[in-house]
Amino acid sequence: MDALMFRDGLLKGKRILVTGGGTGLGEVMAQAYAQLGATVYICGRRLGVLEDTAGRISGKTGAVVKPIACDIRVAEAVEEMIATIWADGGPLTGLVNNAAGNFISRTKDLSPRGFNAIADIVFRGSFYVTLACGKRWIDGGDKASVISILTTWIWNGGPFTVPSAMSKAGLNIMTKSLAAEWGPHGIRLNAIAPGPFPTKGAWDRLNPSSSGREDSAGAIPMGRVGQMHELANLAAFLMADGCDYLTGQTIAIDGAMHLASGGNFWTLARLGDADWQAIRDQIKAANEKDKAQRAHWQHG
C-alpha cells in the first residue's frame, strides 16, 4: 500500500474493530489504522486467515492487531465477541462494518437461501455488531465513530445484485437514522460507497470472465479503478479526531462512475441462459474453493 497522507500517530490511542478484516478491503483498512497507531481487532469466520493477517500487519507496523473468530450472522456470537473486546482493554473507539458477501445473479434464479446468504451478513450482521457496540458506548458515555462499507447502488439500484443492494441500502438508512438518534451521545456514523477496487473475493463472484461485462475502467470517467491507499485514506479520515461534526453521510469514492454510468450491472441484461449457467458454474467453483480453505484452517 502506498504511503498514507496522514501524520504518524494520528490514531494513537484508538481501538478499532474491522469486521471481515482478514482479507480484501478490510485488511487494507486494518493495516492503515495500525500504521497510524491504533490498536486493531479484526474478525471473520476463518481464524487461521485472521491470525496470518494480524501477524503480517503487526510485523509491518509494530501495532497491536488481534484476531477474533466470529460469525456475525449469529447475534449471540457478536455479543460474546464485543464483550471480549471490552474486557480486553476497554471500549472500542471505532467500528468498521466491512464484512459482506455478494454475487451476480438474475433475481428470478435466486433461492431464499441465496438471498439470506447475503442479507444475513450485510444487513443483519452489521446491525448486530453496531447495536452491541452502541449500547455499550451509550451506557459508558463513550464517544465513537462507525463506518459502514456500502456501494453506490444504494442510490440507483443494483440489478443482478438485488440482495446486496437491498441490504446495503438498509445500512445507509441505519447510518442516517442512528446519526440522529445517537448524535447526542457523541457517536458518529458515516459510510463509504466504493467503486471498483479489485479484490480477489469480489472479482471471482462479481466479474467472472464469461459475464461479458464491459471493462470497469472504461466506464469510469477517471479512466481507472481505485487504488487501495485512496480508500485507506478516506477510512482513516472518518476515524480521526477533527471531523467530529461530520455524521450521517455516505461518501462515494468511485471516480464518478455512478454519476456517468450508474455504476451497476445493468448491462448483464443482454446475457442469455447459457451465459448465466457459465457464471453460476464459476461462482460455484469459487465458493467450493473457499469452503475447502475454511476446512483446512479449521482442521489444519
C-alpha positions as CSV (number, residue, x, y, z in Angstrom):
1,M,0.0,0.0,0.0
2,D,1.3,3.5,-0.9
3,A,2.1,5.9,1.8
4,L,-0.9,7.3,3.7
5,M,-1.5,11.0,3.6
6,F,-1.7,11.5,7.4
7,R,0.9,12.1,10.0
8,D,2.3,9.2,12.0
9,G,0.4,8.5,15.3
10,L,-2.8,10.1,14.1
11,L,-4.9,7.3,15.6
12,K,-2.8,6.6,18.6
13,G,-5.0,5.5,21.5
14,K,-7.8,4.5,19.2
15,R,-9.3,1.0,19.4
16,I,-11.0,-0.1,16.2
17,L,-12.8,-3.3,15.1
18,V,-12.9,-4.1,11.4
19,T,-15.4,-6.9,10.5
20,G,-14.2,-9.0,7.6
21,G,-10.8,-7.7,8.4
22,G,-8.8,-10.7,7.3
23,T,-8.8,-10.1,3.6
24,G,-9.6,-7.6,0.9
25,L,-10.7,-4.1,1.7
26,G,-11.0,-5.0,5.4
27,E,-7.3,-5.9,5.5
28,V,-6.4,-2.7,3.7
29,M,-8.3,-0.5,6.3
30,A,-7.0,-2.6,9.2
31,Q,-3.4,-2.0,8.1
32,A,-4.0,1.7,7.6
33,Y,-5.3,2.0,11.2
34,A,-2.5,0.0,12.6
35,Q,0.1,2.1,10.6
36,L,-1.4,5.3,12.1
37,G,-1.1,3.9,15.7
38,A,-4.4,2.3,16.5
39,T,-5.0,-1.0,18.3
40,V,-6.9,-3.0,15.8
41,Y,-9.2,-6.0,16.2
42,I,-10.2,-8.0,13.1
43,C,-13.0,-10.6,12.9
44,G,-14.2,-13.1,10.5
45,R,-15.1,-16.8,10.3
46,R,-11.7,-18.2,9.4
47,L,-9.4,-17.9,12.4
48,G,-6.3,-19.1,10.5
49,V,-6.7,-16.4,7.9
50,L,-7.2,-13.7,10.6
51,E,-4.1,-14.9,12.5
52,D,-2.0,-14.7,9.4
53,T,-3.3,-11.2,8.5
54,A,-2.8,-10.0,12.1
55,G,0.7,-11.3,12.2
56,R,1.5,-9.7,8.8
57,I,0.1,-6.3,9.8
58,S,1.8,-6.3,13.2
59,G,5.1,-7.2,11.6
60,K,4.8,-4.3,9.1
61,T,3.5,-1.7,11.5
62,G,4.6,-2.7,15.0
63,A,1.0,-2.2,16.2
64,V,-1.2,-4.5,18.2
65,V,-3.6,-6.4,15.9
66,K,-5.8,-9.0,17.4
67,P,-7.8,-11.6,15.5
68,I,-11.2,-12.9,16.7
69,A,-13.2,-15.6,15.1
70,C,-16.8,-14.6,14.9
71,D,-19.8,-15.4,12.7
72,I,-21.6,-12.0,12.8
73,R,-24.7,-13.7,11.4
74,V,-25.3,-15.0,14.9
75,A,-26.3,-12.3,17.4
76,E,-25.1,-14.3,20.4
77,A,-21.7,-14.7,18.9
78,V,-21.5,-11.0,18.2
79,E,-22.4,-10.2,21.9
80,E,-19.7,-12.6,23.1
81,M,-17.1,-11.0,20.8
82,I,-17.9,-7.4,21.8
83,A,-17.9,-8.3,25.5
84,T,-14.5,-10.0,25.0
85,I,-13.1,-6.8,23.3
86,W,-14.4,-4.5,26.0
87,A,-12.9,-6.8,28.7
88,D,-9.6,-6.9,26.8
89,G,-8.8,-3.2,27.2
90,G,-11.9,-1.0,27.4
91,P,-14.4,0.3,24.9
92,L,-13.7,0.5,21.2
93,T,-13.5,3.9,19.8
94,G,-14.3,2.8,16.2
95,L,-16.1,0.2,14.2
96,V,-16.0,-0.6,10.5
97,N,-18.9,-2.7,9.2
98,N,-17.0,-4.2,6.3
99,A,-17.9,-7.9,6.3
100,A,-20.0,-8.7,3.3
101,G,-20.9,-11.2,0.6
102,N,-22.1,-10.8,-2.9
103,F,-22.5,-12.5,-6.3
104,I,-24.2,-11.7,-9.6
105,S,-27.4,-13.5,-10.4
106,R,-30.7,-13.0,-12.2
107,T,-33.1,-12.3,-9.4
108,K,-35.5,-14.9,-10.8
109,D,-32.9,-17.5,-10.2
110,L,-32.3,-16.7,-6.5
111,S,-33.4,-19.0,-3.8
112,P,-34.3,-17.9,-0.3
113,R,-31.0,-19.5,0.9
114,G,-29.1,-17.5,-1.7
115,F,-30.8,-14.3,-0.6
116,N,-30.2,-14.9,3.0
117,A,-26.5,-15.8,2.4
118,I,-26.0,-12.1,1.6
119,A,-28.7,-10.4,3.8
120,D,-27.7,-12.3,7.0
121,I,-24.1,-11.0,6.8
122,V,-24.6,-7.5,5.4
123,F,-27.9,-6.4,6.8
124,R,-28.4,-8.4,10.0
125,G,-24.8,-9.0,10.9
126,S,-23.8,-5.3,10.5
127,F,-26.7,-4.3,12.7
128,Y,-25.9,-6.8,15.4
129,V,-22.3,-5.5,15.7
130,T,-23.4,-1.8,15.6
131,L,-26.0,-2.4,18.3
132,A,-23.7,-4.4,20.5
133,C,-21.2,-1.6,20.4
134,G,-23.7,1.2,20.5
135,K,-25.5,0.2,23.7
136,R,-22.1,-0.1,25.5
137,W,-20.9,3.3,24.2
138,I,-24.2,4.9,25.4
139,D,-24.1,3.2,28.8
140,G,-20.5,4.2,29.3
141,G,-20.7,7.7,28.0
142,D,-18.1,7.0,25.3
143,K,-17.7,8.8,22.0
144,A,-17.1,6.7,18.9
145,S,-17.2,6.5,15.1
146,V,-18.8,3.9,12.9
147,I,-18.1,3.4,9.2
148,S,-20.2,1.1,7.1
149,I,-18.8,0.0,3.7
150,L,-21.7,0.3,1.1
151,T,-22.0,0.6,-2.6
152,T,-23.2,3.3,-5.0
153,W,-26.2,1.1,-5.8
154,I,-27.9,2.4,-2.7
155,W,-28.9,5.4,-4.7
156,N,-29.9,4.0,-8.1
157,G,-30.4,0.2,-7.5
158,G,-28.4,-2.9,-8.2
159,P,-29.8,-5.0,-11.0
160,F,-28.4,-8.6,-10.8
161,T,-27.1,-7.9,-7.2
162,V,-30.5,-7.3,-5.5
163,P,-29.8,-9.0,-2.1
164,S,-26.7,-6.8,-1.7
165,A,-28.3,-3.6,-3.0
166,M,-31.3,-4.1,-0.6
167,S,-29.0,-4.9,2.4
168,K,-26.6,-2.1,1.8
169,A,-29.5,0.4,1.3
170,G,-30.7,-0.7,4.7
171,L,-27.4,0.1,6.2
172,N,-27.4,3.5,4.5
173,I,-30.7,4.3,6.3
174,M,-29.3,2.8,9.6
175,T,-26.4,5.3,9.2
176,K,-28.7,8.2,8.8
177,S,-31.1,7.1,11.5
178,L,-28.5,6.4,14.2
179,A,-26.5,9.5,13.3
180,A,-29.6,11.5,14.5
181,E,-30.5,9.1,17.4
182,W,-27.0,8.7,18.7
183,G,-25.6,12.1,17.9
184,P,-26.4,13.4,21.4
185,H,-24.1,10.7,22.8
186,G,-21.2,11.8,20.6
187,I,-21.4,8.7,18.4
188,R,-20.9,9.4,14.7
189,L,-22.0,7.1,11.9
190,N,-20.8,7.5,8.3
191,A,-20.5,5.3,5.3
192,I,-18.2,4.8,2.3
193,A,-19.5,3.6,-1.1
194,P,-16.5,2.4,-3.1
195,G,-16.5,1.8,-6.8
196,P,-14.3,-0.9,-8.3
197,F,-11.3,-1.7,-6.0
198,P,-10.3,-5.1,-7.4
199,T,-10.0,-7.8,-4.7
200,K,-10.0,-11.5,-5.5
201,G,-13.0,-12.4,-3.4
202,A,-15.3,-9.9,-5.0
203,W,-13.9,-10.3,-8.5
204,D,-14.5,-14.1,-8.5
205,R,-18.2,-13.5,-7.9
206,L,-18.9,-10.2,-9.5
207,N,-16.7,-10.2,-12.6
208,P,-16.4,-13.7,-13.9
209,S,-14.7,-13.8,-17.2
210,S,-17.7,-15.2,-19.0
211,S,-20.0,-12.4,-18.0
212,G,-19.2,-10.2,-20.9
213,R,-19.3,-7.1,-18.7
214,E,-17.5,-4.1,-20.0
215,D,-14.1,-3.4,-18.7
216,S,-14.6,-1.5,-15.4
217,A,-12.1,1.2,-16.1
218,G,-13.8,2.0,-19.4
219,A,-17.0,3.1,-17.6
220,I,-15.2,5.3,-15.1
221,P,-14.7,9.0,-16.0
222,M,-11.2,9.0,-14.4
223,G,-10.3,6.0,-16.6
224,R,-9.1,3.7,-13.9
225,V,-10.1,1.6,-10.9
226,G,-9.5,2.6,-7.3
227,Q,-6.1,2.3,-5.6
228,M,-6.1,0.8,-2.1
229,H,-4.4,3.7,-0.4
230,E,-7.1,6.0,-1.6
231,L,-9.8,4.0,0.2
232,A,-7.5,3.7,3.3
233,N,-7.1,7.5,3.4
234,L,-10.8,8.1,3.5
235,A,-11.4,5.4,6.1
236,A,-8.6,6.9,8.3
237,F,-10.1,10.4,7.9
238,L,-13.5,9.3,9.1
239,M,-12.0,7.6,12.2
240,A,-9.7,10.5,13.1
241,D,-10.4,13.4,15.6
242,G,-11.1,16.7,13.9
243,C,-14.1,15.9,11.8
244,D,-16.5,15.4,14.7
245,Y,-19.3,17.4,13.0
246,L,-19.4,15.0,10.1
247,T,-22.1,12.4,10.6
248,G,-24.9,10.7,8.8
249,Q,-23.1,10.8,5.4
250,T,-22.3,8.3,2.7
251,I,-19.3,9.2,0.6
252,A,-18.8,7.7,-2.8
253,I,-15.2,7.0,-3.9
254,D,-15.6,5.7,-7.4
255,G,-14.1,8.2,-9.9
256,A,-17.6,9.4,-10.7
257,M,-18.6,6.0,-12.1
258,H,-22.1,6.0,-10.7
259,L,-22.7,9.5,-12.0
260,A,-21.7,8.7,-15.5
261,S,-22.9,5.1,-16.0
262,G,-24.9,4.1,-12.9
263,G,-22.0,2.0,-11.6
264,N,-24.0,-1.2,-11.5
265,F,-24.5,-4.4,-13.5
266,W,-27.5,-3.4,-15.8
267,T,-25.5,-4.4,-18.9
268,L,-25.9,-8.0,-17.9
269,A,-29.5,-7.9,-19.1
270,R,-28.1,-8.8,-22.6
271,L,-26.8,-12.2,-21.4
272,G,-28.7,-15.4,-22.2
273,D,-29.3,-18.7,-20.3
274,A,-26.0,-20.3,-21.4
275,D,-24.1,-17.2,-20.2
276,W,-25.8,-17.3,-16.8
277,Q,-25.1,-21.0,-16.5
278,A,-21.4,-20.4,-17.1
279,I,-21.4,-17.6,-14.5
280,R,-23.1,-19.9,-11.9
281,D,-20.5,-22.6,-12.6
282,Q,-17.7,-20.1,-12.0
283,I,-19.2,-18.8,-8.8
284,K,-19.9,-22.3,-7.5
285,A,-16.2,-23.2,-8.1
286,A,-15.1,-20.1,-6.2
287,N,-17.4,-21.0,-3.3
288,E,-16.2,-24.6,-3.2
289,K,-12.6,-23.4,-3.1
290,D,-13.4,-21.1,-0.2
291,K,-15.1,-23.9,1.7
292,A,-12.0,-26.1,1.2
293,Q,-9.8,-23.4,2.5
294,R,-12.1,-22.9,5.6
295,A,-11.9,-26.6,6.3
296,H,-8.1,-26.5,6.0
297,W,-7.9,-23.7,8.5
298,Q,-10.3,-25.4,10.9
299,H,-8.6,-28.7,10.9
300,G,-5.0,-27.8,9.9
